[in-house]
């Protein structure tokens, strides 16, 4: 089993090489400015930015599509809801209580573009940035919060450890499932109660293993002198390049255009 | 119980970008009552192969005959349960599968899943515990407070309590100390000899494969390259080295000793005793030769 969330596709495009901080800021701001768009022009800009992002990143469309698959249902659902329940403008099709109006169709398309743009851009972030780079970037960006005693470093560490162990846990789950299946457990049939009960022989060993692994990891880190971020230097230094300033400039232009062109 | 593998091919995650060919056109026969070792480099498909024997994986193509059952891609999951009752499986690090509050409950878990009455399951738990040389006093303890070696033996007892006709061992001694290793291997050789249990062992240890088994299957890149008696398999030194596999220790020693002594011993020798004997015999012969 492979997860798509946070799946990094190594590559060498300009977007891959950008500073994770620049990418994080961009995605963060983009999610907000998406809501500025309210007419065909502004939605066009959003789409253009998104498509440009995909093209420049050189990530195959099939990857993006697979990332979209789980949320495609939600997008289609919102599309249908908006199309059906907006009752303004000229009537295009009408059958009984069902009515499709021009305003409804427009609304549905716009909302779908909004969702699509947000999801594609965030997917693009995780596809082009390794999990380590993302947590590194987050840690630096959140550093100011330290003044208010927010444990920024610990937070970033937790995130990277969680990401690192997702595949390990999946593998372990599969292994234990097989071992219990060999002892006659049936995970895929029987009543709901029966299936619920079948989970226990899977969860207990999984938790035991996870705690044991956490203990081992803590010990290994301490043995190598880990004391939190006190006096810790970085192996990978984040460097701000011209391309990162470029990305933020493009974002600024997009924001300005959205504000100017919105009706 | 005889296991026959016909043109078995297995593809993981077919029709996705992660598709990978794990087994391709494997043919082999595991005779009833035999002790068969499967050797091969990491990733050669050993574990994938044995997981087909009790229906944990289904073939993508080809079929497997286990006794009078046939498993193919169209076999229903329902029917696989009957198969799992007949074929026990001891995974690598089997202690990871323990989960019950007491050792007794954990050992009874398997039999109860196969609708064995509670009393009978408890009787089997005691018997299995005896087989793995653990005292009955352990029955009421939590499996999580035992030592690593004890946990593994409890887990193995949990599989033996199913009273399978054949047993699959996937590197049963990984991570054990020398004594633990010997105990576990002795246990399975005994079961094989006394109960005539068909035993299939995946191993990285060439000594175990050579000394214990009637037949050795050599896997490489998802193919079955050889299946034969250990004497024949381990005389193919060149093939084995090219696959990244070693010879048994005794044979390696004889090769080196032979170079020093200007001698060559052709017949494969697996145990330390036999190796010593071989060398001693050649000295006696030499001496005898000098005298005449």
Interface residues (C-beta under 8 A of the other chain):
Chain A: X2 X62 X172 X175 X176 X178 X179 X180 X181 X182 X183 X184 X185 X186 X188 X189 X200 X201 X204 X205 X208 X209
Chain B: X13 X17 X18 X51 X54 X56 X77 X78 X81 X84 X85 X88 X89 X91 X94 X96 X97 X98 X99 X109 X110 X113 X114 X144 X158 X159 X162
